[in-house]
Amino acid sequence: MKQELKQLVLQAIGALRESGKLPSDFVAPTFVIERTRSREHGDFATNAAMMMAKAAGRKPLDIATDLVEALTASPLVGKVEIAGPGFINFFLAPAAFHAEIDRALAETDRYGHNRDGGGRTAGVEYVSANPTGPLHVGHGRAAAIGDSIGRLLHATGYKVFREFYYNDAGVQIANLALSTQCRAKGIAPDEAGWPESGYRGDYIAEVARAFLAKESVEADGETVTASGNADDLDDVRRFAVAYLRREQDLDLKAFGVSFDTYYLESSLYSEGKVEETVRELVAHGHTYEEGGALWLRSTDFGDDKDRVMRKSDGTYTYFLPDVAYHRTKWQRGYERAITELGSDHHGSLARVKAGLQALDAGIPKNWPEYVLHQMVTVMRGGEEVKISKRAGSYVTLRDLIDEAGRDATRYFLIARKADSQLVFDIDLARSQSNDNPVYYIQYAHARACRVFRELADRGLSTDRGNGLAKLPLLDTEHEQALMVELSRYPEVVEAAGINLEPHLIAQYLRELAGALHSYYHEHKWIVDDADLRDARLTLVAATQQVLRNGLDLLGISAPESM
């Protein structure tokens, strides 16, 4: 609808140029078409006249008057009014909402999709947890947001690749190996010989037992078999990493999350990508040596200070492999690279972008893009839950899935904007009440499905073609409200895709579900009048389709019965 209204305004501007009311070389400025806050002021409004006023050298109100007079008649527009200093308000005709119902039913699971991405390639990286323990609730929020962003980008015309970056090198992996080795040798936390930064969760004991039993595990297509020799620290490390990678993969599978690519940090070293990146940075003159260390002159690219890349002892700082890794993304053809991270990583973003700019490889300044999520507080019985028996010091993703179910966990972790702190109330997520938003939405879909089963049980059927033709019969307040809400879906998908904000879909679905539930409580859907019945069930079927489409964008099921 917004696009059609925009075209009407652009055609009117063209007509004013031709009539001489605007200069022949007048260029239409950027203007917006947006929903009004209240339908008393129309369904949509535009600020086109006010945006044109300065360039045209005329009063906005005069331009608005001319634009309204020049608008081509459209069956989608009932009337047009000028308001305030020059806003133009559009009141849509019922036919506009009827056409949207027809579209929803005709396009089925593709309804709401658009081609904004133009087939460009987008790489979405998310979770990327160190393989040092079970995934925690923060990883779960990253998984829910990142997976939904991937679904949104696909729905808006991108070719999407989902990527998991495994930090399988460095100090944390060394601590994992030492912790597992100690457990294998019978040393428990708090006993003499336990590493100062060792991992204390019960899962380390599980890994050690599997290692001593010479078990085999498969992770990312590779099988690793333990030697059972606790003195072989390299073998302990290799097995522990594989074991926990498999555990994380199982957690993500239970969460309905998958990836196209698993990229290992260790491969950046084994394949020479880090050294290659250093050589490129040195060759382009953006480095210098001081105090025996190699520095990146990152202040040349907006960073607040220069950064050490290679320390005086010859080891690399952690941001350098990040630059090397993102360089591979550019080389692999990711026209957009989106990384979902916890907000605690905020400090590293500027230096990574600076490093990429210093490569002088034609990488855009706003590449990659970051979506940062805030922490999650888990509550049960009105009290914060901080630990898991298995993990020892944090709540795991599997804990939430086991207690609340996959759908509720995904919805609750998506429901608020990523940069907002989130409270996950386990009791609410488990409840089967209208206060539980995911239950409320899924029940709306199930309610729509049930009415069609009831129709069949009564020996009746519905004629979709007749229903579309009889939509003008739907003139009650609740029917009008539901049609307006349904028509918003393509705009919400577009906005969520542009802004990388899947919570907009979650919020919209709750509002759409509310409109359907209200309609159900106020009006019978299966009535004796066949024409009215067909019209009402056609509206219900379209709403059912939109609920299913929106839930799918969030990776949440649409049950047919509850």
ZAMARGU-4260 file (C-alpha; in steps of 0.2 Angstrom, whole numbers, plus 5000, padded with zeros to 4 digits):
<rodrens>
0) 5000/5000/5000 | 5014/5012/5005 | 5022/5009/4988 | 5006/5012/4978 | 5003/5028/4988
5) 5021/5034/4985 | 5019/5031/4966 | 5003/5042/4966 | 5012/5056/4975 | 5027/5055/4962
10) 5014/5055/4948 | 5006/5071/4955 | 5023/5079/4956 | 5026/5075/4938 | 5009/5082/4933
15) 5014/5098/4942 | 5030/5099/4933 | 5021/5097/4916 | 5008/5110/4921 | 5021/5123/4926
20) 5016/5124/4944 | 5033/5117/4948 | 5049/5120/4938 | 5052/5108/4924 | 5069/5103/4931
25) 5061/5101/4949 | 5068/5085/4957 | 5056/5076/4970 | 5064/5076/4987 | 5064/5061/4999
30) 5048/5060/5008 | 5039/5048/5018 | 5023/5039/5018 | 5018/5032/5035 | 5004/5025/5045
35) 4995/5038/5055 | 4993/5036/5074 | 4974/5037/5073 | 4963/5032/5059 | 4953/5048/5062
40) 4967/5057/5053 | 4967/5044/5039 | 4976/5028/5036 | 4992/5035/5029 | 5000/5052/5029
45) 5014/5060/5019 | 5026/5075/5022 | 5029/5077/5003 | 5023/5095/5002 | 5033/5101/5017
50) 5049/5093/5010 | 5046/5101/4993 | 5042/5119/5000 | 5060/5126/5001 | 5066/5119/4984
55) 5050/5125/4976 | 5050/5142/4985 | 5032/5140/4990 | 5021/5138/5006 | 5019/5119/5010
60) 5000/5122/5011 | 4999/5128/4994 | 5010/5114/4987 | 4999/5101/4997 | 4983/5109/4988
65) 4991/5107/4971 | 4997/5089/4975 | 4979/5084/4980 | 4972/5091/4965 | 4984/5083/4954
70) 4982/5065/4962 | 4976/5052/4950 | 4960/5044/4956 | 4963/5027/4963 | 4951/5013/4968
75) 4962/5010/4984 | 4960/5028/4990 | 4943/5034/4997 | 4947/5052/5001 | 4962/5063/5004
80) 4963/5078/5016 | 4976/5091/5020 | 4980/5094/5038 | 4991/5105/5049 | 5005/5114/5040
85) 5004/5103/5024 | 5002/5085/5028 | 4992/5075/5016 | 4981/5062/5024 | 4975/5047/5014
90) 4959/5037/5019 | 4960/5020/5011 | 4945/5013/5002 | 4938/4996/5008 | 4945/4989/4992
95) 4963/4992/4998 | 4961/4981/5013 | 4951/4968/5002 | 4965/4967/4990 | 4978/4964/5004
100) 4967/4949/5010 | 4967/4942/4992 | 4986/4944/4991 | 4989/4935/5008 | 4979/4920/5002
105) 4986/4920/4984 | 5004/4922/4990 | 5003/4910/5005 | 5020/4908/5013 | 5028/4921/5003
110) 5016/4935/5008 | 5025/4949/5016 | 5041/4945/5007 | 5050/4958/4996 | 5065/4960/4985
115) 5074/4974/4994 | 5090/4963/4994 | 5090/4961/4976 | 5098/4944/4977 | 5114/4951/4985
120) 5124/4940/4997 | 5123/4942/5016 | 5133/4933/5028 | 5125/4932/5046 | 5137/4927/5060
125) 5129/4923/5077 | 5132/4913/5093 | 5151/4910/5089 | 5153/4903/5107 | 5170/4897/5113
130) 5169/4878/5114 | 5173/4878/5132 | 5156/4874/5139 | 5137/4872/5137 | 5129/4887/5128
135) 5122/4899/5141 | 5106/4910/5140 | 5116/4924/5132 | 5121/4913/5118 | 5102/4908/5117
140) 5098/4926/5114 | 5111/4927/5101 | 5105/4912/5092 | 5086/4917/5092 | 5091/4935/5086
145) 5104/4929/5073 | 5093/4915/5066 | 5078/4927/5064 | 5089/4940/5056 | 5094/4927/5043
150) 5076/4922/5040 | 5071/4941/5038 | 5085/4944/5026 | 5080/4929/5016 | 5062/4935/5016
155) 5068/4952/5010 | 5077/4946/4994 | 5095/4942/5001 | 5105/4926/4997 | 5109/4922/5015
160) 5123/4912/5023 | 5123/4908/5041 | 5140/4906/5050 | 5147/4901/5066 | 5165/4906/5071
165) 5173/4894/5083 | 5186/4902/5094 | 5196/4886/5096 | 5213/4894/5099 | 5220/4904/5114
170) 5220/4905/5133 | 5202/4899/5136 | 5205/4883/5126 | 5221/4880/5136 | 5211/4882/5152
175) 5199/4869/5145 | 5212/4856/5141 | 5220/4858/5159 | 5203/4857/5167 | 5199/4841/5158
180) 5216/4834/5161 | 5214/4837/5180 | 5197/4829/5180 | 5204/4814/5171 | 5218/4812/5184
185) 5205/4813/5198 | 5209/4831/5203 | 5193/4841/5208 | 5191/4860/5209 | 5198/4867/5225
190) 5210/4853/5226 | 5229/4856/5225 | 5234/4856/5207 | 5218/4863/5200 | 5222/4877/5187
195) 5218/4895/5194 | 5207/4899/5179 | 5200/4881/5176 | 5182/4877/5172 | 5173/4870/5187
200) 5156/4864/5180 | 5151/4846/5181 | 5152/4845/5162 | 5171/4845/5163 | 5169/4829/5173
205) 5158/4822/5159 | 5171/4826/5146 | 5185/4818/5156 | 5175/4802/5159 | 5172/4801/5140
210) 5191/4804/5136 | 5196/4790/5148 | 5183/4778/5140 | 5191/4782/5123 | 5175/4788/5116
215) 5173/4795/5098 | 5164/4811/5095 | 5159/4819/5078 | 5159/4838/5076 | 5157/4846/5060
220) 5159/4830/5050 | 5175/4826/5059 | 5177/4811/5070 | 5189/4813/5085 | 5193/4797/5096
225) 5201/4799/5113 | 5217/4790/5117 | 5213/4789/5135 | 5231/4795/5140 | 5228/4809/5152
230) 5246/4814/5151 | 5244/4819/5132 | 5238/4836/5134 | 5236/4839/5115 | 5225/4824/5114
235) 5215/4830/5129 | 5213/4847/5121 | 5208/4840/5104 | 5195/4828/5111 | 5188/4841/5124
240) 5185/4854/5110 | 5177/4841/5099 | 5166/4835/5113 | 5160/4852/5118 | 5157/4857/5100
245) 5146/4842/5098 | 5136/4847/5114 | 5134/4865/5107 | 5128/4858/5090 | 5115/4847/5099
250) 5109/4862/5109 | 5107/4872/5094 | 5098/4858/5085 | 5086/4857/5099 | 5083/4876/5097
255) 5080/4874/5079 | 5096/4884/5074 | 5108/4878/5060 | 5122/4885/5050 | 5129/4884/5033
260) 5147/4887/5038 | 5158/4883/5054 | 5174/4893/5053 | 5188/4888/5065 | 5199/4902/5072
265) 5213/4889/5072 | 5212/4888/5053 | 5217/4907/5052 | 5234/4902/5058 | 5236/4885/5050
270) 5231/4892/5033 | 5242/4907/5036 | 5228/4920/5035 | 5234/4930/5050 | 5251/4932/5044
275) 5244/4936/5027 | 5234/4950/5035 | 5249/4957/5044 | 5259/4958/5028 | 5245/4967/5019
280) 5243/4980/5033 | 5262/4983/5033 | 5263/4984/5014 | 5249/4998/5014 | 5259/5008/5027
285) 5247/5008/5041 | 5258/5000/5054 | 5274/5005/5064 | 5285/4997/5077 | 5287/5003/5094
290) 5294/4995/5110 | 5297/4979/5101 | 5278/4978/5096 | 5270/4980/5079 | 5256/4993/5080
295) 5241/4997/5068 | 5239/5016/5066 | 5220/5013/5069 | 5217/5032/5074 | 5219/5035/5055
300) 5202/5026/5053 | 5192/5033/5068 | 5198/5023/5082 | 5202/5032/5098 | 5220/5026/5099
305) 5232/5015/5090 | 5232/4997/5093 | 5245/4983/5096 | 5244/4969/5083 | 5259/4959/5088
310) 5266/4960/5105 | 5284/4961/5109 | 5284/4942/5113 | 5279/4938/5095 | 5261/4933/5099
315) 5246/4942/5092 | 5233/4952/5101 | 5215/4946/5099 | 5208/4959/5087 | 5221/4954/5073
320) 5213/4937/5070 | 5196/4945/5070 | 5202/4957/5056 | 5209/4942/5047 | 5193/4932/5049
325) 5182/4947/5042 | 5194/4948/5028 | 5190/4931/5023 | 5171/4935/5023 | 5175/4949/5011
330) 5185/4938/5000 | 5171/4925/5001 | 5159/4938/4993 | 5148/4943/5007 | 5141/4960/5001
335) 5134/4962/5018 | 5142/4955/5034 | 5131/4955/5049 | 5138/4950/5066 | 5127/4947/5081
340) 5136/4949/5097 | 5134/4952/5116 | 5136/4970/5120 | 5152/4967/5130 | 5161/4965/5113
345) 5157/4984/5109 | 5174/4990/5113 | 5182/4979/5099 | 5171/4984/5085 | 5180/5001/5080
350) 5197/4992/5080 | 5191/4978/5068 | 5183/4991/5056 | 5199/5001/5057 | 5209/4985/5053
355) 5198/4981/5038 | 5200/4999/5031 | 5218/4999/5033 | 5219/4984/5021 | 5214/4996/5007
360) 5204/4982/4999 | 5189/4992/4994 | 5179/4987/5010 | 5165/4999/5014 | 5167/5009/5030
365) 5151/5002/5037 | 5156/4984/5034 | 5153/4973/5044 | 5137/4978/5053 | 5134/4973/5071
370) 5119/4969/5081 | 5123/4969/5099 | 5112/4961/5112 | 5110/4965/5131 | 5111/4953/5145
375) 5097/4942/5150 | 5090/4939/5168 | 5082/4923/5171 | 5068/4923/5184 | 5058/4909/5193
380) 5046/4911/5207 | 5050/4929/5208 | 5068/4926/5211 | 5083/4927/5199 | 5091/4911/5193
385) 5110/4912/5191 | 5117/4895/5191 | 5115/4878/5183 | 5120/4862/5191 | 5128/4856/5175
390) 5137/4872/5170 | 5141/4877/5188 | 5140/4896/5186 | 5127/4901/5173 | 5110/4896/5166
395) 5111/4886/5151 | 5101/4887/5135 | 5096/4869/5137 | 5089/4873/5154 | 5077/4885/5147
400) 5072/4874/5132 | 5069/4859/5145 | 5059/4870/5156 | 5049/4882/5144 | 5050/4873/5128
405) 5058/4879/5112 | 5045/4890/5105 | 5043/4900/5121 | 5061/4901/5123 | 5064/4908/5106
410) 5050/4921/5107 | 5055/4927/5124 | 5073/4930/5118 | 5067/4939/5103 | 5053/4949/5110
415) 5062/4964/5115 | 5074/4975/5105 | 5092/4967/5105 | 5100/4982/5114 | 5087/4981/5128
420) 5090/4971/5144 | 5078/4956/5145 | 5070/4947/5159 | 5065/4929/5155 | 5051/4924/5167
425) 5051/4905/5166 | 5034/4904/5175 | 5026/4915/5163 | 5034/4906/5148 | 5027/4890/5154
430) 5010/4897/5158 | 4995/4893/5146 | 4987/4910/5148 | 4984/4926/5138 | 4998/4934/5148
435) 5010/4922/5139 | 5013/4931/5122 | 5019/4916/5113 | 5004/4905/5119 | 4992/4920/5115
440) 4999/4920/5097 | 4999/4902/5094 | 4982/4900/5101 | 4976/4913/5089 | 4982/4902/5075
445) 4975/4886/5082 | 4958/4895/5085 | 4958/4899/5066 | 4962/4881/5062 | 4949/4874/5073
450) 4935/4884/5065 | 4938/4876/5048 | 4938/4859/5057 | 4921/4864/5065 | 4915/4869/5048
455) 4919/4852/5041 | 4911/4843/5056 | 4895/4852/5052 | 4895/4846/5034 | 4898/4864/5028
460) 4911/4871/5017 | 4917/4888/5012 | 4919/4896/4995 | 4935/4906/4994 | 4931/4915/4978
465) 4914/4920/4985 | 4921/4925/5001 | 4933/4937/4992 | 4919/4944/4982 | 4908/4947/4998
470) 4921/4955/5008 | 4912/4972/5007 | 4899/4964/5019 | 4913/4965/5033 | 4909/4982/5040
475) 4909/4979/5059 | 4922/4988/5070 | 4931/4972/5074 | 4932/4966/5056 | 4939/4983/5051
480) 4952/4983/5064 | 4957/4965/5060 | 4959/4970/5041 | 4969/4985/5045 | 4981/4975/5057
485) 4983/4962/5044 | 4987/4975/5030 | 5002/4981/5041 | 5012/4964/5039 | 5022/4968/5023
490) 5027/4985/5031 | 5032/4977/5047 | 5043/4964/5038 | 5051/4978/5028 | 5055/4988/5043
495) 5061/4973/5053 | 5073/4968/5038 | 5080/4985/5035 | 5083/4988/5054 | 5088/4970/5058
500) 5075/4970/5071 | 5065/4954/5073 | 5057/4960/5089 | 5046/4970/5077 | 5038/4954/5070
505) 5036/4947/5088 | 5027/4963/5093 | 5016/4964/5078 | 5010/4946/5080 | 5004/4949/5097
510) 4994/4964/5091 | 4987/4953/5076 | 4982/4939/5088 | 4974/4951/5099 | 4963/4958/5084
515) 4958/4940/5080 | 4954/4935/5097 | 4943/4951/5099 | 4934/4947/5083 | 4931/4929/5089
520) 4923/4935/5105 | 4912/4947/5097 | 4906/4939/5082 | 4901/4921/5076 | 4912/4915/5061
525) 4900/4901/5056 | 4884/4909/5053 | 4868/4904/5043 | 4871/4917/5029 | 4882/4908/5017
530) 4889/4925/5009 | 4893/4932/5026 | 4900/4916/5032 | 4912/4915/5017 | 4917/4932/5019
535) 4921/4930/5038 | 4930/4914/5035 | 4941/4922/5021 | 4946/4935/5033 | 4950/4922/5046
540) 4960/4911/5033 | 4971/4927/5028 | 4974/4930/5046 | 4979/4912/5049 | 4991/4913/5035
545) 4999/4929/5041 | 5001/4922/5059 | 5010/4907/5052 | 5021/4917/5041 | 5026/4928/5055
550) 5029/4914/5067 | 5040/4906/5054 | 5051/4921/5053 | 5055/4919/5071 | 5058/4900/5070
555) 5042/4897/5080 | 5029/4883/5076 | 5011/4887/5071 | 5001/4873/5080 | 4984/4868/5073
560) 4977/4863/5089 | 4981/4867/5107
</rodrens>
